[in-house]
Amino acid sequence: MGKGSCRRPVFSLFLVAAVILAFSPVSLAATFTVNPGDDASAINAVIAGAVKGDTIVFNDGTYNLASKIVVEVDGLTLQSQTTGGAKIIASSYPVISPGDTIGMTIDGLHFEAFDDSIDACVYFGGGSPTSPVTITNCTFIGFSEYTIEATSWESMTYDFTVTNNTFRDCAWGVYAEDFEDCTVDVSDNTFENCADYAMEIGDFGKNGSTMTITISGNTITADE
């Protein structure tokens, strides 16, 4: 009996340690904030200090950016404090520039071009992203070329999702082509007065890979 009573605390200690280790990846995710008036360099410094799974919250207000937001950390979320509350007025492009292998989520931000010389808003330049890409609940206004551009993902094994966004007075809304091995969902977006194309999407799975593509529920309108 004496020996059994000695073993119980040791067993309990190992059990607690196992539970901590099992849940530690979740508990390590952090939330950082940026504030109206922060410039791109300040925002980039916060992003550079984050790790995969972290969230960067843009507190509500206006951000006048003269240079681009650079994302070189995979698996981050850039999120407005409230949907549409953080307004990014861009005088340089692309507004958000992820690295070639970067997956990310952009949720609820309002993006607006300072004038008609601002081309792309979010530009993915190719490669093989190592996390899903999700752009949702955002508003894009006044971009003169491809608002969201993603091309040449020759081994994109994660989802590419663009849903519930509004594109207003943009030349092109979503341009996506040359994807392999992934799921693409461009659904439930609103395109208003896109001068050239609301969506330009194609050349998926041309090397024989399996693709799952959903394009549904989008609304496209134009003034006469």
C-alpha positions in Angstrom: 0.0 0.0 0.0 2.8 2.3 0.8 4.4 1.9 -2.6 1.1 2.6 -4.4 0.6 5.9 -2.5 4.1 7.1 -3.7 3.4 6.4 -7.4 0.2 8.4 -7.6 1.7 11.9 -7.4 4.4 11.0 -10.0 1.7 9.7 -12.4 -0.4 12.8 -11.9 2.6 15.0 -12.6 3.3 13.2 -15.9 -0.4 13.5 -16.8 -0.5 17.2 -16.2 2.7 17.6 -18.3 1.2 15.6 -21.1 -1.9 17.8 -21.2 0.2 21.0 -21.2 2.3 19.7 -24.1 -0.8 18.6 -26.1 -2.4 22.0 -25.9 0.7 24.2 -26.1 0.5 25.0 -29.8 -3.0 26.6 -29.3 -2.0 28.5 -26.2 1.0 30.0 -27.9 -1.0 31.9 -30.5 -1.0 35.6 -29.8 -2.9 38.8 -30.8 -1.1 42.0 -31.6 -2.6 45.4 -32.3 -1.8 48.3 -34.6 -3.5 51.7 -34.4 -4.8 54.5 -36.6 -1.9 56.7 -37.5 0.6 53.8 -37.6 2.5 53.9 -40.9 3.6 50.9 -43.0 7.0 50.5 -41.3 5.3 50.4 -37.8 2.8 47.8 -39.0 5.6 45.8 -40.7 7.6 45.7 -37.5 4.6 44.2 -35.6 4.1 41.6 -38.4 7.8 40.7 -38.4 7.6 40.0 -34.6 4.7 37.6 -35.0 4.7 33.8 -35.6 2.5 31.4 -37.5 -1.0 31.4 -36.1 -0.9 34.9 -34.6 -3.5 37.6 -35.3 -2.7 41.3 -36.1 -5.8 43.4 -35.2 -6.1 46.8 -36.9 -8.0 48.9 -34.4 -10.8 50.9 -36.0 -9.8 54.2 -37.6 -7.9 55.4 -40.7 -4.5 54.3 -41.8 -2.9 56.5 -44.5 -0.1 54.3 -46.0 2.6 55.6 -48.3 4.3 52.2 -48.6 3.3 48.6 -48.7 2.5 46.1 -45.9 5.0 43.2 -46.3 4.1 39.8 -44.9 6.9 37.3 -44.7 5.4 35.3 -41.8 3.3 32.3 -42.8 -0.2 31.7 -41.4 -1.0 35.1 -40.0 -4.4 36.8 -39.8 -4.8 40.5 -40.5 -8.1 41.5 -39.1 -10.1 44.6 -38.5 -11.3 45.3 -35.0 -14.8 45.5 -36.4 -15.8 44.6 -40.0 -15.0 47.7 -42.1 -13.9 49.7 -39.1 -10.2 49.8 -40.0 -9.8 51.9 -43.2 -6.6 51.7 -45.2 -6.0 54.5 -47.6 -3.2 53.5 -49.9 -0.9 55.7 -52.0 1.5 52.9 -52.9 0.9 49.4 -54.4 0.5 46.6 -53.8 -1.0 47.5 -50.5 -0.3 44.0 -49.1 2.7 42.1 -50.4 2.9 38.5 -49.1 6.1 36.4 -49.8 5.8 33.8 -52.5 5.3 30.9 -50.1 3.1 32.8 -47.6 -0.5 31.8 -46.8 -2.6 34.2 -44.7 -6.1 35.4 -43.8 -7.3 39.0 -44.3 -10.6 39.6 -42.6 -12.9 42.7 -42.5 -10.5 45.4 -43.6 -11.5 48.4 -45.8 -9.0 49.2 -48.6 -9.2 52.3 -50.7 -6.9 53.6 -53.4 -5.8 57.2 -52.8 -6.1 57.9 -56.5 -6.4 56.1 -59.8 -2.7 55.4 -60.1 -2.9 52.6 -57.4 -2.9 49.3 -59.2 -3.0 46.1 -57.1 -4.2 45.8 -53.5 -3.2 42.2 -52.5 -0.5 40.6 -54.7 0.6 37.0 -54.4 3.5 36.5 -56.8 3.7 32.7 -57.1 5.5 29.8 -55.5 3.9 27.3 -53.2 2.0 28.8 -50.2 2.4 26.7 -47.1 -0.9 27.7 -45.4 -4.4 28.5 -46.8 -5.2 31.9 -48.2 -8.5 33.4 -47.1 -9.8 36.9 -47.9 -13.2 37.6 -46.5 -15.5 40.4 -45.3 -13.3 43.1 -46.9 -14.1 46.2 -49.0 -11.9 47.3 -51.9 -12.5 50.6 -53.6 -10.9 52.3 -56.6 -8.0 50.1 -57.6 -6.9 50.6 -61.2 -5.8 47.1 -62.1 -6.0 43.7 -60.4 -7.4 44.2 -56.9 -6.5 40.7 -55.7 -3.9 38.9 -57.9 -2.7 35.4 -57.4 -0.8 33.6 -60.1 1.6 30.7 -60.8 1.0 28.6 -57.7 2.3 25.4 -59.3 1.9 23.4 -56.1 -0.8 25.2 -54.0 -2.0 22.3 -51.8 -4.1 24.5 -49.6 -7.3 26.4 -50.1 -7.7 29.8 -51.9 -10.8 31.4 -50.6 -12.3 34.8 -51.5 -15.7 35.3 -50.0 -18.1 37.9 -48.8 -16.1 40.9 -50.1 -17.2 44.0 -51.9 -15.2 45.4 -54.9 -16.3 48.9 -56.0 -15.0 51.0 -58.9 -12.0 48.6 -59.4 -10.8 47.8 -62.9 -10.4 44.0 -62.1 -11.8 42.4 -59.0 -10.1 38.9 -58.6 -7.4 37.6 -60.9 -6.4 34.0 -60.2 -4.7 31.5 -62.6 -2.2 28.7 -62.9 -3.0 26.9 -59.7 -2.4 23.2 -59.0 -3.6 20.7 -56.4 -5.9 22.9 -54.4 -9.4 24.1 -53.7 -10.6 27.5 -55.0 -13.7 29.2 -53.7 -14.7 32.6 -55.0 -18.2 33.1 -53.8 -20.8 35.5 -52.4 -18.8 38.6 -53.4 -20.3 41.9 -54.7 -18.7 43.5 -57.7 -19.9 47.1 -58.4 -18.7 49.0 -61.5 -15.6 46.9 -62.3 -14.5 48.6 -65.5 -12.9 45.5 -67.1 -13.6 42.2 -65.3 -15.1 41.3 -62.0 -13.3 38.0 -62.1 -10.6 36.6 -64.4 -10.0 33.0 -63.4 -8.5 30.1 -65.3 -5.7 27.6 -66.2 -6.4 25.5 -63.1 -5.0 22.0 -63.0 -3.6 22.2 -66.5 -0.8 19.8 -65.4 -3.3 17.1 -64.6 -3.7 17.8 -60.8 -7.0 17.5 -59.0 -8.8 20.8 -58.5 -12.1 21.6 -56.6 -13.5 25.0 -57.8 -16.5 26.8 -56.5 -17.7 30.1 -58.0 -21.2 30.9 -56.9 -23.5 33.5 -55.4 -21.5 36.5 -56.7 -23.3 39.7 -57.6 -22.0 41.8 -60.5 -23.6 45.2 -61.2 -22.6 48.3 -63.3 -24.0 51.8 -63.8 -25.4 52.3 -67.3 
